[in-house]
């Protein structure tokens, strides 16, 4: 589990425990909240908590890395450890096997000295979200701020159980009514976009993207490091991939937005799964760069149009 959040002060990211209380609440729900729903035969059942029988490693930068603002100082060995950790920090957010929890809600009455820039305008937060949504499974990149009231009150279990009838952390895979249940995954999942290339990411970071807003770093020198780290991640995870699994991740975008990424990975990409993204739209000609594609899965992608003429090498559809 990786935590992505805006620091409230340069010296301490969470001096009053605002973020900590939110994480504690949702960890408690993850490990204790039972789910409810139907099976494929429409029989009601109780499901174990999403975290039942699991152990979680939490990456939270302030506590996971040796910080220079530690009151007792930082030794040379600790500083070296910090630098080593930064080299692989992208793995915690970009791995397909991790969860990413975003803490986007800021305190309603910040104290003097608090940095109140919103999450989406923070450079590191922008990076963590961008790499976190590259290939992470649906329902695993969660915006917990969507389940926190303005005063910091977190939604309790009843908000995710549909009046006691169905819900939980996630819906059961075979529940015919699962898509309509107010689960944590549904409540806290935002509509996702396709991965963007390194140049587009750099432009967005500098304020040259579609929204025209630059992202800010507490340490301005971090900007170039983050651009390089994003480029490395995109190359490893997307551009160099032979298989790309984006099934059921909540994509809401025209297929043409994937074309720039496919131009980079198309010469190697042999399998592409876009299944269960019902809000995809546009023409299949956007897949034309996939010169060696053999397997293409589009189950429940009813918004797509066109034909597969350019994809002569397909053996599985």
Residue pairs with C-beta under 8 A, 6 or more apart in sequence:
1 56
1 57
1 58
1 59
1 98
1 99
1 100
1 101
2 58
2 59
2 92
2 93
2 98
2 99
2 100
2 101
2 128
2 132
3 19
3 23
3 58
3 59
3 60
3 61
3 101
3 103
4 93
4 100
4 101
4 102
4 103
4 125
4 128
4 129
4 132
5 13
5 14
5 19
5 102
5 103
5 119
5 125
6 13
6 103
6 104
6 106
6 115
6 117
6 118
6 119
6 122
6 125
7 13
7 14
7 115
7 122
7 218
8 14
8 15
8 16
8 18
8 19
8 106
8 107
8 110
8 114
8 115
9 15
9 113
9 114
9 115
10 69
10 115
10 218
11 69
12 62
12 69
13 19
13 61
13 62
14 20
14 62
15 111
16 107
16 111
18 106
18 107
18 152
19 103
21 152
21 154
22 103
22 105
22 144
22 148
22 152
22 154
23 60
23 101
23 103
23 144
25 154
26 101
26 144
26 147
26 154
26 184
27 56
29 157
29 160
29 169
29 184
30 49
30 50
30 51
30 56
30 169
30 184
31 49
31 51
31 52
31 54
32 49
33 49
33 50
33 157
33 160
33 168
33 169
34 46
34 47
34 48
34 49
34 168
35 46
35 47
35 48
35 49
35 50
35 167
35 168
35 169
35 170
35 171
35 172
35 183
36 44
36 45
36 46
36 47
36 161
36 164
36 165
36 166
36 167
36 168
37 44
37 45
37 47
37 166
37 167
37 168
37 171
37 172
37 175
37 177
37 178
37 181
38 44
38 45
38 166
38 172
38 175
38 176
38 177
39 45
39 172
39 174
39 175
40 174
40 176
42 176
45 172
47 168
47 172
49 168
49 169
50 168
50 169
50 170
51 169
58 64
59 92
61 89
64 85
65 81
65 82
65 85
65 86
66 74
66 78
66 79
66 81
66 82
67 74
67 82
68 74
68 79
68 82
74 82
86 225
89 229
90 131
90 229
90 230
90 232
90 233
92 98
93 100
93 128
93 131
93 132
94 131
94 132
94 134
94 135
94 136
94 233
94 237
95 136
96 135
96 136
96 137
96 245
98 136
98 140
99 136
99 140
99 141
99 142
100 128
100 129
100 132
100 136
100 140
100 141
100 142
101 142
101 144
102 119
102 125
102 128
102 129
102 132
102 141
102 142
102 143
102 144
102 145
103 119
103 144
103 145
104 118
104 119
104 120
104 143
104 144
104 145
104 146
105 144
105 145
105 148
105 150
105 152
106 116
106 118
106 119
107 114
107 152
108 150
108 151
108 152
110 116
115 218
117 216
119 125
119 145
120 126
120 129
121 213
121 214
121 215
121 216
122 215
122 216
122 217
123 205
123 215
123 216
123 217
123 222
123 223
123 226
124 217
124 222
124 226
125 215
126 204
126 205
126 215
127 205
127 226
127 229
127 230
129 141
130 195
130 196
130 201
130 230
131 230
131 233
131 237
132 141
133 141
133 192
133 193
133 195
133 249
134 195
134 233
134 234
134 237
134 238
135 195
135 237
135 238
135 244
135 245
135 246
136 249
137 248
137 249
138 185
138 189
138 247
138 248
138 249
138 250
138 276
139 170
139 185
139 186
139 189
141 189
141 192
142 184
142 185
142 188
142 189
143 188
143 189
143 190
144 154
144 188
146 187
146 188
146 190
147 154
147 155
147 159
147 184
147 187
147 188
148 154
148 155
149 155
155 187
158 164
159 182
159 187
160 167
160 168
160 169
160 182
160 183
160 184
160 187
161 167
161 168
161 182
162 181
162 182
166 175
166 177
166 178
166 181
167 181
167 182
167 183
168 181
168 183
168 184
169 183
169 184
169 185
170 183
170 184
170 185
171 177
171 178
171 179
171 181
171 183
171 185
171 186
172 178
175 181
179 186
189 250
190 250
191 250
191 251
191 252
191 279
192 249
192 250
192 251
192 252
192 253
193 251
193 252
193 253
193 257
194 246
194 251
194 253
194 257
194 258
194 261
195 234
195 237
195 238
195 261
196 204
196 260
196 261
197 234
197 239
197 260
197 261
197 264
198 227
198 230
198 231
198 234
198 235
200 209
200 260
201 227
201 230
201 231
201 234
202 227
202 230
203 209
204 210
204 211
204 215
205 214
205 215
205 223
205 226
205 227
206 214
206 223
207 213
207 214
207 215
217 223
217 226
238 244
238 261
238 264
238 265
239 261
239 264
239 265
240 265
240 268
241 265
241 268
241 269
242 268
242 269
242 270
242 271
243 269
243 270
243 271
243 272
244 265
244 269
244 271
244 272
244 273
245 271
245 273
246 272
246 273
246 274
246 277
247 273
247 274
247 275
247 276
247 277
247 297
248 275
248 276
248 277
249 277
250 277
250 279
251 274
251 277
251 279
251 280
252 277
252 279
252 280
253 279
253 280
253 281
254 280
254 281
254 282
254 286
255 280
255 281
255 282
255 283
255 284
255 286
255 287
255 304
256 282
256 283
256 286
258 286
258 287
259 286
259 289
262 269
262 286
262 287
262 289
262 290
263 289
266 289
266 290
266 291
266 292
266 293
267 291
267 292
268 292
269 290
269 292
269 293
270 292
270 293
270 294
270 295
271 293
271 294
271 295
271 296
272 287
272 290
272 293
272 295
272 296
272 297
273 295
273 296
273 297
274 280
274 296
274 297
274 298
274 301
275 297
275 298
275 299
275 300
275 301
276 299
276 300
276 301
277 300
277 301
278 300
278 301
278 302
278 303
279 303
280 301
280 303
280 304
281 303
281 304
282 303
282 304
282 305
283 304
283 305
283 306
284 304
284 305
284 306
284 307
284 308
285 306
285 310
287 293
287 296
287 308
287 310
287 311
288 310
288 311
290 296
290 311
291 313
292 313
293 311
293 313
293 314
294 313
294 314
294 315
294 316
295 314
295 315
295 316
295 317
296 308
296 311
296 314
296 316
296 317
297 316
297 317
298 304
298 317
308 314
308 317
